[in-house]
Amino acid sequence: MRRRTPAGGPKVDLTTRIGSVTLPNPVMTASGTAGHGTELAAHLDTASLGAIVVKSLHAEPWAGNPAPRVHATPAGMINSVGLQGPGVAAWLQHDLPDLAATGARVVVSIWGRTVDEFARAAELLAGAPDVVVAVEVNASCPNLEDRRALFAHSVAATGEVVDAASAARRPLWAKLSPNTPDLVEVAAAAVAAGAEAVTVANTVLGMVIDTEARRPMLGAGRGGLSGPAIRPVAVRAVYDTHEAHPDLPIIGVGGIAAAEDAVQFLLAGATAVQVGTATFADPAAPARILRDLGRWCDQRGVASVAELVGGAHGR
Ligand SMILES: Cc1cc2nc3c(=O)[nH]c(=O)nc-3n(C[C@H](O)[C@H](O)[C@H](O)COP(=O)(O)O)c2cc1C
């Protein structure tokens, strides 16, 4: 029997389970593209989305990288914001109350330069209110103790930062990097360390060179490529992860700008999706994509969005 739906709402059951977390639908914001608090509330009903994932927070206030920090690229953008933020304690005091008042479910992303810094950020979240439904561990940030790599390029380092994040006493999602051939093994390490889900994936490492200045365009030199340009990379990464770990909840992210893009991720094996760069061109993009996803399913007689998960694997 179909559940009762509000007038004008979709018939499809959009309820989404990510490990121990149940969300009303599978569409979230992507960390770093929806601010630290209520920035999107003027453009969409934040409570209508599955969750709001806030920009990655360090234990301490963090200034970020030198300008320029963002640059448009073909079908996307490159950024090196450098994880600027107020620190967990100030965020809990100044940003979370207003965001919670919108009725949104909140996912806090944390980062650190060392395993100990991840642990400290997580400890500060242990007393956060219940509106914080999960912690996303941004393992795709530089590991100070291994200059060559991001944490998420290493099976061991990923396990260590996820383990450190258990101090938050919340469901943990590990945000992984597409820039490694070991993605499937890294996902397994995250799960072994306690992650209930993996978010696949962060940006693709890139660079743009200013030909007149004969220098890298971004202040930090290298950056992260995002937007539709990386969608096939991210869909492949989700597909590989689901193939290796069919029971692991995956949150798919990378270049989603329309409902059909989100459906690609679900069919590849994602349980939920996040919308990032599309929000810069259209701040209401996550809500639009959610609405259109409902219509897409209704038009095709899809009774539950969960039916789509992994559908491209032909099992
Ligand atoms: C300006 C900008 C800032 C970002 N900041 C973060 C961040 O703080 N933490 C994080 O885990 N990902 C961050 N990301 C990565 C996004 O969350 C997302 O994984 C990536 O951009 C791919 O999705 P998209 O193509 O929909 O943007 C950032 C992306 C952009 C464009």
The ligand as an SDF file (V2000), in Angstrom:
LIG
                    3D

 31 33  0  0  0  0  0  0  0  0999 V2000
   34.2110   25.7900   -2.5950 C   0  0  0  0  0  0  0  0  0  0  0  0
   34.1900   24.3810   -2.1110 C   0  0  0  0  0  0  0  0  0  0  0  0
   34.4900   24.1010   -0.7780 C   0  0  0  0  0  0  0  0  0  0  0  0
   34.4830   22.7830   -0.3070 C   0  0  0  0  0  0  0  0  0  0  0  0
   34.7510   22.5510    1.0130 N   0  0  0  0  0  0  0  0  0  0  0  0
   34.6800   21.2780    1.4990 C   0  0  0  0  0  0  0  0  0  0  0  0
   34.8490   21.0200    2.8820 C   0  0  0  0  0  0  0  0  0  0  0  0
   35.0350   21.9200    3.6960 O   0  0  0  0  0  0  0  0  0  0  0  0
   34.7960   19.7230    3.2920 N   0  0  0  0  0  0  0  0  0  0  0  0
   34.5590   18.6770    2.4350 C   0  0  0  0  0  0  0  0  0  0  0  0
   34.4920   17.5170    2.8710 O   0  0  0  0  0  0  0  0  0  0  0  0
   34.3440   18.9100    1.1120 N   0  0  0  0  0  0  0  0  0  0  0  0
   34.4130   20.1750    0.6280 C   0  0  0  0  0  0  0  0  0  0  0  0
   34.1770   20.4050   -0.7020 N   0  0  0  0  0  0  0  0  0  0  0  0
   33.9050   19.2710   -1.5910 C   0  0  0  0  0  0  0  0  0  0  0  0
   32.3950   19.0640   -1.8050 C   0  0  0  0  0  0  0  0  0  0  0  0
   31.7390   18.7700   -0.5960 O   0  0  0  0  0  0  0  0  0  0  0  0
   32.1320   17.9350   -2.8260 C   0  0  0  0  0  0  0  0  0  0  0  0
   32.6500   16.7130   -2.3060 O   0  0  0  0  0  0  0  0  0  0  0  0
   32.7800   18.1870   -4.1660 C   0  0  0  0  0  0  0  0  0  0  0  0
   32.7660   19.5620   -4.5100 O   0  0  0  0  0  0  0  0  0  0  0  0
   32.1100   17.4010   -5.2880 C   0  0  0  0  0  0  0  0  0  0  0  0
   30.7350   17.7120   -5.3770 O   0  0  0  0  0  0  0  0  0  0  0  0
   30.1160   18.8560   -6.3430 P   0  0  0  0  0  0  0  0  0  0  0  0
   30.6890   18.6100   -7.7200 O   0  0  0  0  0  0  0  0  0  0  0  0
   28.6340   18.6670   -6.2730 O   0  0  0  0  0  0  0  0  0  0  0  0
   30.5720   20.1540   -5.7910 O   0  0  0  0  0  0  0  0  0  0  0  0
   34.1850   21.7190   -1.1990 C   0  0  0  0  0  0  0  0  0  0  0  0
   33.8680   22.0040   -2.5300 C   0  0  0  0  0  0  0  0  0  0  0  0
   33.8670   23.3040   -2.9940 C   0  0  0  0  0  0  0  0  0  0  0  0
   33.5130   23.5580   -4.4290 C   0  0  0  0  0  0  0  0  0  0  0  0
  1  2  1  0
  2  3  1  0
  2 30  2  0
  3  4  2  0
  4  5  1  0
  4 28  1  0
  5  6  2  0
  6  7  1  0
  6 13  1  0
  7  8  2  0
  7  9  1  0
  9 10  1  0
 10 11  2  0
 10 12  1  0
 12 13  2  0
 13 14  1  0
 14 15  1  0
 14 28  1  0
 15 16  1  0
 16 17  1  0
 16 18  1  0
 18 19  1  0
 18 20  1  0
 20 21  1  0
 20 22  1  0
 22 23  1  0
 23 24  1  0
 24 25  2  0
 24 26  1  0
 24 27  1  0
 28 29  2  0
 29 30  1  0
 30 31  1  0
M  END
$$$$
